[in-house]
Amino acid sequence: TLPTLEAIANRLDRSGEILLKLVNFSTSAQKTAVRLEGTGEVDSQGTETVLTSARQDDENTLDQPKKVAPVTRPISGLGRQFDYTAAPNSVSILRIRTHNR
């Protein structure tokens, strides 16, 4: 059985921002607990960019060029520990601002 949710994180040295990338292979939303270790203070607000569609085989066409397109919006409730729910059939990128102590 393959996992339905995969994630990877990296930190941008220049800004200290954390990029958390999640891929939900499932046709259902997947809730996960996020725990950030080894970082300073974490802003409670950031942004999420989500690429998703109702069906896994959806694709853009000349008639529907934006059927599958990323959407960026503000997200709140962030911290060193928080829960995140990944949309079905999605790739999500969370941009999380941090500050050194």
Residue pairs with C-beta under 8 A, 6 or more apart in sequence:
2 25
3 25
4 24
4 25
4 26
4 30
5 22
5 23
5 24
5 25
5 26
5 30
5 32
5 86
6 22
6 23
6 25
7 20
7 21
7 22
7 23
7 32
8 20
8 21
9 18
9 19
9 20
9 21
9 36
10 18
10 19
11 17
11 18
11 19
11 39
11 98
12 18
12 19
15 97
16 39
16 40
16 97
16 98
16 99
16 100
17 95
17 96
17 97
17 98
18 36
18 39
18 42
18 94
18 95
18 96
18 98
19 93
19 94
19 95
19 96
20 34
20 93
20 94
20 96
21 91
21 92
21 93
21 94
22 32
22 84
22 86
22 90
22 91
22 92
22 93
22 94
23 86
23 90
23 91
23 92
24 30
24 86
24 87
24 88
24 89
24 90
24 91
24 92
25 89
26 88
26 89
27 56
27 88
27 89
28 88
29 85
29 86
29 87
29 88
30 85
30 86
31 83
31 84
31 85
31 86
32 83
32 84
32 85
32 86
33 81
33 82
33 83
34 81
34 82
34 83
34 84
35 80
35 81
36 42
36 80
36 81
36 96
36 98
37 80
39 80
39 98
40 98
40 99
40 100
40 101
41 98
41 99
41 100
41 101
42 78
42 79
42 80
42 96
42 97
42 98
42 99
43 78
43 96
43 97
43 98
43 99
44 76
44 77
44 78
44 79
45 74
45 75
45 76
45 78
46 74
46 75
46 78
46 94
46 95
46 96
46 97
47 72
47 73
47 74
47 75
47 94
47 95
48 72
48 73
48 75
48 92
48 93
48 94
48 95
49 70
49 71
49 72
49 92
49 93
49 95
50 70
50 71
50 72
50 87
50 90
50 91
50 92
50 93
51 68
51 69
51 70
51 71
51 90
51 91
51 92
52 68
52 87
52 88
52 89
52 90
52 91
53 67
53 68
53 89
54 88
54 89
55 89
56 89
58 67
58 68
59 67
59 68
60 66
60 67
60 68
60 69
61 67
75 94
78 94
78 96
84 92
84 94
86 92
